[in-house]
Amino acid sequence: MLIEGKFLGRIVGSSRGMTLIEVLVVTAIMGLIAAIMVPMYQIVQQRDKEARLLEILNDVNNGIQDYRTYVIKQGYAKIEAAITDEKKRTAAKDTMIASGAKFGYLYPIHPGKLLNPLGDTFEISTGPTAYDAAPGSVTIVINRRFLRRIPPHPFKLWYPNAHWELKEVASDTTFLPNTGPWRAWESGYGIATWMGWPTNNKATGVISLRSRGAGLSLAGDNTDDWPK
């Protein structure tokens, strides 16, 4: 027992603290690991934000195109139900597309209508045409939703100037001279502010959404050019 006790005593008594050199080595190793992991984490974050950015752009622009398709299909159906002559039908459809494109009726008229177009009713001209001297129109009723929301810009926390911009079909310089067809849009906490969009119910039409101010992607291209 004495031998065993002495043996155990030596084991317990042999414990000691870390030397300064050991602390420095461990610190250096931890610093090296951090130097490797932090950039990798930032790359992962960048990749996730880029994927989210592209997802939002595609979702919103697809929603805008779905709205356009919905309006055209409804207009065509009403023209076909009202006009039996094939030449007049074709002329009325062409006029509807031309009129809707010119005044923005083929797209959500106002940015707010991207999110809540339910119950909107408006008319698109179908005449006069070469085959019918009397002017005509079709009434479009929007009774479905195309987008639930436009999320905040995913790069907003990294780049405070990052924001969305919306392009209008018919730019009216009597409201905002020299502003061009793109309008800045900011969102946050469920509140949307449409910067400089006409608010007197004049049709302009939201034709596209794009990102501004998020900089270059990991692939080296400018995110302002997305989607391709």
Secondary structure, DSSP 8 states (H G I E B T S, - for coil): -HHHHHHHHHHHHT-----HHHHHHHHHHHHHHHHHHHHHHHHHHHHHHHHHHHHHHHHHHHHHHHHHHHHHHHHHHHHHHH---HHHHHHHHHHHHHHHHHHTTTS-SSGGGGT--TT-EEEEE--S-SS--S--EEEEE--S-S-S-----TTTTT-TT-EEEEEESS--TTTSTT--SEEEEEEETTEEEETT---SS----EEEEEEES--B-TTSSBGGG---
